[in-house]
């Protein structure tokens, strides 16, 4: 038995840390999910970002239903990350750099409740960390932060064509005019 345990421990030591690490998940929204998805993919330690919908009442909503404003959902992203490489606090602090949390139901020209600033927590620890992040960030803004802090009931992945949109459509007008400048600005923030 000791020999088997020793072999297993030796084999485990040879595996890359990324295979041994567990990932954690954070769901948040800060305007168009194409923008926030592209932004959070810049961060080392983020293993996957999925665009989707949450915070509403309609099961499995479509993009058209969410945009019509009748589902109550926000465009959000589900971030899977390795907490050994990036902390929840760093993700939340980056959130304030990736969008304007002081505008109610809009980001730039995108207006509607689906574009609201929202953090959907999955545990008391996430709720406390998000509340602390809001308090930490508030002095950086002249207006009040209007980010909703609510429990996550369910995350609905967006349609396939929304996933990794910026990478797949770099020449699309919205990508060139809105997302690319934001990503360039955030690349500088990531390198700090």
Beta strands, then each sheet from edge to edge (+ up, - down):
strand 1: 23-30
strand 2: 46-54
strand 3: 74-82
strand 4: 106-107
strand 5: 110-111
strand 6: 117-121
strand 7: 148-151
strand 8: 156-157
sheet 1: 7+ 6+ 1- 3+ 2- 8+
sheet 2: 4+ 5-
end
